[in-house]
Amino acid sequence: MNEKSGFSVNGFVAAPVLALLTIGAVKSISIPFQVADLLLIVTAAILILSWAGFFMVQPKQARVLTMFGSYMGTVKETGLRWTIPFFIRRNISLRIRNFESGKLKVNDNQGNPIEIATVVVWSVEDSAKAVFEVDDYESYVSIQSEAALRNLATSYPYDIYEKDEVALRFSSSNYLRCAIQRSTKPIRRCRRKSHRSSNKPFGLLT
């Protein structure tokens, strides 16, 4: 499932239009009620219900729209918005977040015990995948990042033992960045966007 744009209009445009239509429909209903007023009563009720379609979108946030279990799209336009009031609107943050993993005690590919940790800086890129493809995308990123770090640490030696050998401690950040990208491939299922971050103890930038 890929992210798509959801239906919404500018709330500052929808509000006066909806207000005029609601007032006009209510004033058109005669008292006492007549059979001919039934359609006007239904119309007025629908217009009043439509006021529940207003919602706010903060900067660097999005609203995932669903209706009857179906994904209807994502709204990223900021400010006051209006959409079909039957849509369930789930808020999701697109802001950059970071966390520091705990120290992992692992063996490098030479069997030497090492301690390694990382700082992961990430944000949601595809809201549909983050919401619908994993149960808890925040926990998913944390667990997968730790697994990727463990896989990286056990794939290379910590020190250089042979000429031109790749090592965690001395190899260029560009090479190790590629290795981390291969290791974190499973995380991309929820379309997590990687930002520059420091990885300890070898000071790698990703």
CYANA upper distance limits for C-alpha pairs under 8 A (distance plus 0.5 A):
  1 MET  CA    128 ALA  CA      7.05
  1 MET  CA    129 LYS  CA      6.74
  1 MET  CA    132 PHE  CA      8.36
  1 MET  CA    133 GLU  CA      8.27
  2 ASN  CA    126 ASP  CA      7.62
  2 ASN  CA    128 ALA  CA      6.40
  2 ASN  CA    129 LYS  CA      6.92
  3 GLU  CA     73 GLY  CA      7.23
  3 GLU  CA     74 THR  CA      7.31
  3 GLU  CA    126 ASP  CA      6.25
  3 GLU  CA    127 SER  CA      6.71
  3 GLU  CA    128 ALA  CA      5.38
  3 GLU  CA    129 LYS  CA      7.67
  4 LYS  CA     73 GLY  CA      5.52
  4 LYS  CA     74 THR  CA      6.51
  4 LYS  CA    128 ALA  CA      8.46
  5 SER  CA     73 GLY  CA      5.46
  5 SER  CA     74 THR  CA      5.53
  5 SER  CA     75 VAL  CA      6.62
  6 GLY  CA     64 VAL  CA      8.43
  6 GLY  CA     65 LEU  CA      7.31
  6 GLY  CA     72 MET  CA      6.42
  6 GLY  CA     73 GLY  CA      4.17
  6 GLY  CA     74 THR  CA      5.10
  6 GLY  CA     75 VAL  CA      5.82
  7 PHE  CA     72 MET  CA      8.35
  7 PHE  CA     73 GLY  CA      7.59
  7 PHE  CA     75 VAL  CA      7.84
  7 PHE  CA     83 THR  CA      6.78
  7 PHE  CA     84 ILE  CA      8.48
  8 SER  CA     75 VAL  CA      7.59
  8 SER  CA     81 ARG  CA      6.68
  8 SER  CA     82 TRP  CA      5.86
  8 SER  CA     83 THR  CA      5.10
  8 SER  CA     84 ILE  CA      8.30
  9 VAL  CA     13 VAL  CA      8.19
  9 VAL  CA     14 ALA  CA      7.47
  9 VAL  CA     81 ARG  CA      6.16
  9 VAL  CA     82 TRP  CA      5.79
  9 VAL  CA     83 THR  CA      7.08
 10 ASN  CA     14 ALA  CA      6.78
 10 ASN  CA     80 LEU  CA      6.94
 10 ASN  CA     81 ARG  CA      5.41
 10 ASN  CA     82 TRP  CA      6.81
 11 GLY  CA     15 ALA  CA      6.31
 11 GLY  CA     54 PHE  CA      7.17
 11 GLY  CA     79 GLY  CA      8.42
 11 GLY  CA     80 LEU  CA      5.31
 11 GLY  CA     81 ARG  CA      4.68
 11 GLY  CA     82 TRP  CA      5.56
 12 PHE  CA     16 PRO  CA      7.73
 12 PHE  CA     80 LEU  CA      7.24
 12 PHE  CA     81 ARG  CA      8.16
 13 VAL  CA     17 VAL  CA      7.26
 14 ALA  CA     18 LEU  CA      6.38
 14 ALA  CA     82 TRP  CA      7.29
 15 ALA  CA     19 ALA  CA      6.52
 16 PRO  CA     20 LEU  CA      6.68
 17 VAL  CA     21 LEU  CA      6.80
 18 LEU  CA     22 THR  CA      6.50
 18 LEU  CA     47 LEU  CA      7.56
 18 LEU  CA     51 TRP  CA      8.33
 19 ALA  CA     23 ILE  CA      6.60
 20 LEU  CA     24 GLY  CA      6.50
 21 LEU  CA     25 ALA  CA      6.56
 21 LEU  CA     47 LEU  CA      7.88
 22 THR  CA     26 VAL  CA      6.67
 22 THR  CA     44 ALA  CA      6.48
 22 THR  CA     47 LEU  CA      6.18
 22 THR  CA     48 ILE  CA      7.15
 23 ILE  CA     27 LYS  CA      6.58
 24 GLY  CA     28 SER  CA      6.63
 25 ALA  CA     29 ILE  CA      7.33
 25 ALA  CA     40 LEU  CA      6.67
 25 ALA  CA     41 ILE  CA      8.18
 25 ALA  CA     43 THR  CA      7.42
 25 ALA  CA     44 ALA  CA      5.85
 26 VAL  CA     40 LEU  CA      8.14
 26 VAL  CA     41 ILE  CA      8.05
 26 VAL  CA     44 ALA  CA      6.48
 28 SER  CA     40 LEU  CA      7.72
 29 ILE  CA     33 PHE  CA      7.71
 29 ILE  CA     37 ASP  CA      6.33
 29 ILE  CA     40 LEU  CA      6.84
 29 ILE  CA     41 ILE  CA      7.42
 30 SER  CA     34 GLN  CA      7.75
 30 SER  CA     37 ASP  CA      7.49
 33 PHE  CA     37 ASP  CA      6.77
 33 PHE  CA     38 LEU  CA      8.48
 34 GLN  CA     38 LEU  CA      7.69
 36 ALA  CA     40 LEU  CA      8.37
 37 ASP  CA     41 ILE  CA      6.64
 38 LEU  CA     42 VAL  CA      6.82
 39 LEU  CA     43 THR  CA      6.63
 40 LEU  CA     44 ALA  CA      6.51
 41 ILE  CA     45 ALA  CA      6.66
 42 VAL  CA     46 ILE  CA      6.76
 43 THR  CA     47 LEU  CA      6.73
 44 ALA  CA     48 ILE  CA      6.64
 45 ALA  CA     49 LEU  CA      6.64
 46 ILE  CA     50 SER  CA      6.64
 47 LEU  CA     51 TRP  CA      7.55
 49 LEU  CA     53 GLY  CA      8.49
 49 LEU  CA     85 PRO  CA      7.79
 50 SER  CA     84 ILE  CA      7.63
 50 SER  CA     85 PRO  CA      6.25
 51 TRP  CA     85 PRO  CA      7.98
 52 ALA  CA     85 PRO  CA      5.87
 53 GLY  CA     82 TRP  CA      5.73
 53 GLY  CA     83 THR  CA      5.56
 53 GLY  CA     84 ILE  CA      6.00
 53 GLY  CA     85 PRO  CA      4.44
 53 GLY  CA     86 PHE  CA      8.12
 53 GLY  CA     87 PHE  CA      8.45
 54 PHE  CA     80 LEU  CA      7.50
 54 PHE  CA     81 ARG  CA      6.21
 54 PHE  CA     82 TRP  CA      4.90
 54 PHE  CA     83 THR  CA      7.11
 54 PHE  CA     85 PRO  CA      8.19
 55 PHE  CA     80 LEU  CA      6.43
 55 PHE  CA     81 ARG  CA      5.98
 55 PHE  CA     82 TRP  CA      6.80
 56 MET  CA     78 THR  CA      7.76
 56 MET  CA     79 GLY  CA      6.04
 56 MET  CA     80 LEU  CA      5.20
 56 MET  CA     81 ARG  CA      6.55
 57 VAL  CA     61 GLN  CA      6.91
 57 VAL  CA     62 ALA  CA      6.90
 57 VAL  CA     63 ARG  CA      7.55
 57 VAL  CA     75 VAL  CA      8.49
 57 VAL  CA     76 LYS  CA      7.60
 57 VAL  CA     77 GLU  CA      7.34
 57 VAL  CA     78 THR  CA      5.24
 57 VAL  CA     79 GLY  CA      5.75
 57 VAL  CA     80 LEU  CA      7.12
 57 VAL  CA     81 ARG  CA      7.85
 58 GLN  CA     62 ALA  CA      8.14
 58 GLN  CA     78 THR  CA      6.08
 58 GLN  CA     79 GLY  CA      6.94
 59 PRO  CA     78 THR  CA      6.29
 60 LYS  CA     76 LYS  CA      8.36
 60 LYS  CA     93 SER  CA      7.00
 60 LYS  CA     94 LEU  CA      5.52
 60 LYS  CA     95 ARG  CA      5.93
 61 GLN  CA     76 LYS  CA      7.14
 61 GLN  CA     78 THR  CA      8.49
 61 GLN  CA     91 ASN  CA      7.65
 61 GLN  CA     92 ILE  CA      6.37
 61 GLN  CA     93 SER  CA      5.00
 61 GLN  CA     94 LEU  CA      5.52
 61 GLN  CA     95 ARG  CA      7.47
 62 ALA  CA     74 THR  CA      7.14
 62 ALA  CA     75 VAL  CA      6.10
 62 ALA  CA     76 LYS  CA      5.15
 62 ALA  CA     77 GLU  CA      8.26
 62 ALA  CA     91 ASN  CA      6.41
 62 ALA  CA     92 ILE  CA      5.88
 62 ALA  CA     93 SER  CA      6.88
 62 ALA  CA     94 LEU  CA      7.42
 62 ALA  CA    127 SER  CA      8.29
 63 ARG  CA     74 THR  CA      6.10
 63 ARG  CA     75 VAL  CA      5.66
 63 ARG  CA     76 LYS  CA      7.20
 63 ARG  CA     89 ARG  CA      6.14
 63 ARG  CA     90 ARG  CA      5.77
 63 ARG  CA     91 ASN  CA      5.15
 63 ARG  CA     92 ILE  CA      6.69
 64 VAL  CA     71 TYR  CA      8.31
 64 VAL  CA     72 MET  CA      8.29
 64 VAL  CA     73 GLY  CA      6.67
 64 VAL  CA     74 THR  CA      5.01
 64 VAL  CA     75 VAL  CA      7.05
 64 VAL  CA     88 ILE  CA      8.43
 64 VAL  CA     89 ARG  CA      6.06
 64 VAL  CA     90 ARG  CA      5.51
 64 VAL  CA     91 ASN  CA      6.94
 64 VAL  CA     92 ILE  CA      7.81
 64 VAL  CA    127 SER  CA      7.67
 64 VAL  CA    128 ALA  CA      7.83
 65 LEU  CA     71 TYR  CA      6.72
 65 LEU  CA     72 MET  CA      5.74
 65 LEU  CA     73 GLY  CA      5.89
 65 LEU  CA     74 THR  CA      6.33
 65 LEU  CA     75 VAL  CA      8.10
 65 LEU  CA     87 PHE  CA      6.32
 65 LEU  CA     88 ILE  CA      6.10
 65 LEU  CA     89 ARG  CA      5.32
 65 LEU  CA     90 ARG  CA      7.06
 66 THR  CA     70 SER  CA      5.86
 66 THR  CA     71 TYR  CA      5.09
 66 THR  CA     72 MET  CA      5.66
 66 THR  CA     73 GLY  CA      7.83
 66 THR  CA     87 PHE  CA      6.01
 66 THR  CA     88 ILE  CA      5.67
 66 THR  CA     89 ARG  CA      7.21
 67 MET  CA     71 TYR  CA      7.26
 67 MET  CA     72 MET  CA      7.30
 67 MET  CA     86 PHE  CA      7.15
 67 MET  CA     87 PHE  CA      5.52
 67 MET  CA     88 ILE  CA      6.58
 73 GLY  CA    128 ALA  CA      8.48
 74 THR  CA    127 SER  CA      7.85
 74 THR  CA    128 ALA  CA      8.14
 77 GLU  CA     81 ARG  CA      8.49
 83 THR  CA     87 PHE  CA      7.95
 92 ILE  CA    127 SER  CA      7.79
 93 SER  CA    124 VAL  CA      7.81
 94 LEU  CA    123 SER  CA      6.32
 94 LEU  CA    124 VAL  CA      5.75
 94 LEU  CA    125 GLU  CA      7.57
 95 ARG  CA    123 SER  CA      6.38
 95 ARG  CA    124 VAL  CA      8.01
 96 ILE  CA    121 VAL  CA      7.35
 96 ILE  CA    122 TRP  CA      6.15
 96 ILE  CA    123 SER  CA      5.23
 97 ARG  CA    121 VAL  CA      6.19
 97 ARG  CA    122 TRP  CA      5.90
 97 ARG  CA    123 SER  CA      6.47
 98 ASN  CA    119 VAL  CA      7.40
 98 ASN  CA    120 VAL  CA      5.88
 98 ASN  CA    121 VAL  CA      4.70
 98 ASN  CA    122 TRP  CA      6.55
 99 PHE  CA    119 VAL  CA      6.28
 99 PHE  CA    120 VAL  CA      6.05
 99 PHE  CA    121 VAL  CA      7.30
100 GLU  CA    117 ALA  CA      7.97
100 GLU  CA    118 THR  CA      6.38
100 GLU  CA    119 VAL  CA      4.85
100 GLU  CA    120 VAL  CA      6.80
101 SER  CA    117 ALA  CA      6.28
101 SER  CA    118 THR  CA      6.09
101 SER  CA    119 VAL  CA      6.83
101 SER  CA    120 VAL  CA      8.19
101 SER  CA    142 SER  CA      8.33
101 SER  CA    146 GLU  CA      7.40
102 GLY  CA    117 ALA  CA      6.54
102 GLY  CA    118 THR  CA      8.37
103 LYS  CA    115 GLU  CA      6.59
103 LYS  CA    116 ILE  CA      5.96
103 LYS  CA    117 ALA  CA      5.25
104 LEU  CA    115 GLU  CA      5.93
104 LEU  CA    116 ILE  CA      5.78
104 LEU  CA    117 ALA  CA      6.70
104 LEU  CA    150 ARG  CA      7.93
105 LYS  CA    113 PRO  CA      7.35
105 LYS  CA    114 ILE  CA      6.32
105 LYS  CA    115 GLU  CA      5.17
105 LYS  CA    116 ILE  CA      7.24
106 VAL  CA    113 PRO  CA      6.15
106 VAL  CA    114 ILE  CA      6.11
106 VAL  CA    115 GLU  CA      6.94
106 VAL  CA    116 ILE  CA      8.26
106 VAL  CA    150 ARG  CA      7.64
106 VAL  CA    153 ALA  CA      7.73
106 VAL  CA    154 THR  CA      7.62
107 ASN  CA    111 GLY  CA      5.50
107 ASN  CA    112 ASN  CA      5.54
107 ASN  CA    113 PRO  CA      4.78
107 ASN  CA    114 ILE  CA      6.35
107 ASN  CA    153 ALA  CA      7.84
107 ASN  CA    154 THR  CA      6.49
108 ASP  CA    112 ASN  CA      5.95
108 ASP  CA    113 PRO  CA      7.04
108 ASP  CA    114 ILE  CA      7.44
108 ASP  CA    153 ALA  CA      6.09
108 ASP  CA    154 THR  CA      4.81
108 ASP  CA    155 SER  CA      7.10
108 ASP  CA    156 TYR  CA      6.50
108 ASP  CA    157 PRO  CA      5.68
108 ASP  CA    158 TYR  CA      6.86
109 ASN  CA    153 ALA  CA      8.19
109 ASN  CA    154 THR  CA      5.46
109 ASN  CA    155 SER  CA      5.91
109 ASN  CA    156 TYR  CA      5.86
109 ASN  CA    157 PRO  CA      5.86
110 GLN  CA    156 TYR  CA      8.37
110 GLN  CA    157 PRO  CA      6.35
112 ASN  CA    157 PRO  CA      8.49
112 ASN  CA    158 TYR  CA      8.42
114 ILE  CA    158 TYR  CA      8.32
115 GLU  CA    201 PRO  CA      8.46
116 ILE  CA    153 ALA  CA      8.13
116 ILE  CA    200 LYS  CA      6.70
116 ILE  CA    201 PRO  CA      6.52
117 ALA  CA    149 LEU  CA      8.22
117 ALA  CA    199 ASN  CA      7.02
117 ALA  CA    200 LYS  CA      5.78
117 ALA  CA    201 PRO  CA      7.33
118 THR  CA    149 LEU  CA      8.09
118 THR  CA    198 SER  CA      7.16
118 THR  CA    199 ASN  CA      4.72
118 THR  CA    200 LYS  CA      5.86
119 VAL  CA    197 SER  CA      6.53
119 VAL  CA    198 SER  CA      6.20
119 VAL  CA    199 ASN  CA      6.18
119 VAL  CA    200 LYS  CA      8.19
120 VAL  CA    145 SER  CA      8.07
120 VAL  CA    197 SER  CA      6.52
120 VAL  CA    198 SER  CA      8.15
120 VAL  CA    199 ASN  CA      8.46
121 VAL  CA    194 SER  CA      6.87
121 VAL  CA    195 HIS  CA      5.97
121 VAL  CA    196 ARG  CA      7.22
121 VAL  CA    197 SER  CA      6.25
122 TRP  CA    192 ARG  CA      6.86
122 TRP  CA    193 LYS  CA      6.05
122 TRP  CA    194 SER  CA      5.57
122 TRP  CA    195 HIS  CA      6.40
123 SER  CA    192 ARG  CA      6.29
123 SER  CA    193 LYS  CA      5.85
123 SER  CA    194 SER  CA      7.62
124 VAL  CA    130 ALA  CA      7.58
124 VAL  CA    190 CYS  CA      8.19
124 VAL  CA    191 ARG  CA      6.96
124 VAL  CA    192 ARG  CA      5.53
124 VAL  CA    193 LYS  CA      6.68
125 GLU  CA    191 ARG  CA      5.91
125 GLU  CA    192 ARG  CA      6.23
125 GLU  CA    193 LYS  CA      6.35
126 ASP  CA    130 ALA  CA      6.87
126 ASP  CA    190 CYS  CA      7.28
126 ASP  CA    191 ARG  CA      5.79
126 ASP  CA    192 ARG  CA      7.97
127 SER  CA    131 VAL  CA      6.61
127 SER  CA    190 CYS  CA      8.47
128 ALA  CA    132 PHE  CA      6.38
128 ALA  CA    133 GLU  CA      8.15
129 LYS  CA    133 GLU  CA      5.52
129 LYS  CA    134 VAL  CA      7.84
129 LYS  CA    189 ARG  CA      7.41
129 LYS  CA    190 CYS  CA      5.29
129 LYS  CA    191 ARG  CA      7.19
130 ALA  CA    134 VAL  CA      6.80
130 ALA  CA    136 ASP  CA      8.49
130 ALA  CA    137 TYR  CA      6.11
130 ALA  CA    190 CYS  CA      5.17
130 ALA  CA    191 ARG  CA      7.53
131 VAL  CA    135 ASP  CA      7.83
131 VAL  CA    136 ASP  CA      8.18
131 VAL  CA    137 TYR  CA      7.59
133 GLU  CA    189 ARG  CA      8.12
133 GLU  CA    190 CYS  CA      7.29
134 VAL  CA    140 TYR  CA      7.78
134 VAL  CA    190 CYS  CA      7.73
136 ASP  CA    140 TYR  CA      6.57
137 TYR  CA    141 VAL  CA      6.60
137 TYR  CA    190 CYS  CA      7.63
138 GLU  CA    142 SER  CA      6.91
139 SER  CA    143 ILE  CA      6.67
140 TYR  CA    144 GLN  CA      6.47
140 TYR  CA    187 ILE  CA      8.13
141 VAL  CA    145 SER  CA      6.35
141 VAL  CA    187 ILE  CA      6.76
141 VAL  CA    192 ARG  CA      8.33
142 SER  CA    146 GLU  CA      6.87
143 ILE  CA    147 ALA  CA      6.76
144 GLN  CA    148 ALA  CA      6.52
144 GLN  CA    184 THR  CA      7.61
144 GLN  CA    186 PRO  CA      7.69
144 GLN  CA    187 ILE  CA      6.68
145 SER  CA    149 LEU  CA      6.64
145 SER  CA    184 THR  CA      7.10
145 SER  CA    187 ILE  CA      8.04
146 GLU  CA    150 ARG  CA      6.67
147 ALA  CA    151 ASN  CA      6.64
148 ALA  CA    152 LEU  CA      6.64
148 ALA  CA    180 ILE  CA      7.65
148 ALA  CA    183 SER  CA      5.38
148 ALA  CA    184 THR  CA      5.86
149 LEU  CA    153 ALA  CA      6.64
149 LEU  CA    180 ILE  CA      8.04
149 LEU  CA    183 SER  CA      7.97
150 ARG  CA    154 THR  CA      6.79
151 ASN  CA    155 SER  CA      6.72
151 ASN  CA    183 SER  CA      7.21
152 LEU  CA    156 TYR  CA      7.36
152 LEU  CA    179 ALA  CA      7.56
152 LEU  CA    180 ILE  CA      7.18
152 LEU  CA    183 SER  CA      7.06
153 ALA  CA    157 PRO  CA      8.18
153 ALA  CA    158 TYR  CA      8.44
153 ALA  CA    168 LEU  CA      7.98
156 TYR  CA    166 VAL  CA      7.25
156 TYR  CA    167 ALA  CA      6.25
156 TYR  CA    168 LEU  CA      6.93
157 PRO  CA    166 VAL  CA      7.90
157 PRO  CA    167 ALA  CA      5.63
157 PRO  CA    168 LEU  CA      6.82
158 TYR  CA    167 ALA  CA      5.76
158 TYR  CA    168 LEU  CA      5.30
158 TYR  CA    169 ARG  CA      6.03
159 ASP  CA    167 ALA  CA      5.97
159 ASP  CA    168 LEU  CA      7.30
159 ASP  CA    169 ARG  CA      6.43
159 ASP  CA    170 PHE  CA      7.60
160 ILE  CA    165 GLU  CA      6.50
160 ILE  CA    166 VAL  CA      7.45
160 ILE  CA    167 ALA  CA      6.06
160 ILE  CA    170 PHE  CA      7.84
161 TYR  CA    165 GLU  CA      7.63
166 VAL  CA    170 PHE  CA      8.21
166 VAL  CA    171 SER  CA      6.09
167 ALA  CA    171 SER  CA      5.78
168 LEU  CA    176 LEU  CA      8.07
168 LEU  CA    202 PHE  CA      6.92
169 ARG  CA    201 PRO  CA      8.31
169 ARG  CA    202 PHE  CA      5.65
170 PHE  CA    202 PHE  CA      8.16
171 SER  CA    175 TYR  CA      7.49
171 SER  CA    176 LEU  CA      7.52
172 SER  CA    176 LEU  CA      7.06
173 SER  CA    177 ARG  CA      6.28
173 SER  CA    204 LEU  CA      5.90
173 SER  CA    205 LEU  CA      6.73
173 SER  CA    206 THR  CA      8.36
174 ASN  CA    178 CYS  CA      6.98
175 TYR  CA    179 ALA  CA      6.98
176 LEU  CA    180 ILE  CA      6.66
176 LEU  CA    204 LEU  CA      7.84
177 ARG  CA    181 GLN  CA      6.74
177 ARG  CA    204 LEU  CA      7.95
177 ARG  CA    205 LEU  CA      7.54
177 ARG  CA    206 THR  CA      6.00
178 CYS  CA    182 ARG  CA      6.85
179 ALA  CA    183 SER  CA      6.73
180 ILE  CA    184 THR  CA      6.53
180 ILE  CA    206 THR  CA      8.43
181 GLN  CA    185 LYS  CA      6.76
184 THR  CA    188 ARG  CA      7.73
185 LYS  CA    189 ARG  CA      8.30
187 ILE  CA    191 ARG  CA      7.52
187 ILE  CA    192 ARG  CA      6.96
188 ARG  CA    192 ARG  CA      6.01
188 ARG  CA    193 LYS  CA      8.34
194 SER  CA    206 THR  CA      7.99
195 HIS  CA    206 THR  CA      7.13
196 ARG  CA    205 LEU  CA      6.53
196 ARG  CA    206 THR  CA      5.33
197 SER  CA    204 LEU  CA      8.31
197 SER  CA    205 LEU  CA      5.90
197 SER  CA    206 THR  CA      5.86
198 SER  CA    203 GLY  CA      6.26
198 SER  CA    204 LEU  CA      6.00
198 SER  CA    205 LEU  CA      5.45
198 SER  CA    206 THR  CA      7.39
199 ASN  CA    203 GLY  CA      5.71
199 ASN  CA    204 LEU  CA      5.48
199 ASN  CA    205 LEU  CA      7.06
200 LYS  CA    204 LEU  CA      7.55
